[in-house]
Amino acid sequence: MIDVMYFAWVRERIGVPKEQIETSATTVADLVEELRAREPRYEAAFADLSALRVALDQDLSEFNAPLAGVSEVAFFPPMTGG
């Protein structure tokens, strides 16, 4: 099981802040494809990956990163400075 967390507009589109997912995905990109296939709200949230960032166990990562040993995946829009 992997904890998947959603922040900002990603959470708004999906409708939940966090969920536990049983997955056979080996990379973040594979997980995104599994989520997209679930239902339209996930498809909408993950329609444009260039508008998203991902963190694995609270470390900024890439979509081609492996999920082996990961317990938490977080999806969020890019941070802006100020």
N, C-alpha and C positions, 0 to 999 in steps of 0.2 A: 504494500500500500504506500502511496505517495500522497502527502498533503499538497494540494494545489491551492494557491492563494491568488486572488484577483484584486487589483487596486484601481482606484479612480474610475474612468469611464469603462474599463474592462469589466469591473465589478457591476457597474450599472447595467451594461448590456446583458451580462450573464444572469444577474439577479441574486448572486450569493457571494459572500466575501471569501469563502474557503470551503473546500470539500476534500474528502479522501477518495482517491481513485485507485482502483485495481487496474494495472496496465501491463501490457506486454511490450510497450514501447522501449526502444533501446537508446533513443536520442530525444532531445527536446522537440525537434521537428516531427518525429514520429508521434509523440504525445499530442502535439497540436493537431495533427491529422486525425487522431482518434477523437479528440474533443470536437473538431469541426463536424465530424460525421454524426455526432450525437443528436443535434437539433439546430434549428435556424438561429437561435440566440447565440450559440457558440460559433457558428459560421460567421455571424456578423461581428463578433468580438475579435475573431482571428482572421478577418478578411484581408488585412494589410499588415503583414509582419514587420514591415519597415517602420510602422508606427508603434511598435512594441519593443520592450526590453524584457529580459528574463534573468532571474537570479536563481541559482541552485544553492540551497543551504545558506542563503543570505550573501552569496558572492555573485557579483555580476558575471554573466556568462553569455554564451552564444547559442543559437538555435541548433547548431550541429553538435553540441556537447553531449557526451554520453550520460545516461541516467543511472548507471550502475553505482550503487551505494548512496544515492541521493535520497533524502527523506522529505525535502520540501522544495517545491518549484513555485516561484512567484512571477506573475506577469503584470506589467505596469507600463504606462506611457513613459517616454523619455523625460528625464528631469530637466528643468530649465533653471538657469542661474538667475540671480537677482541682485 
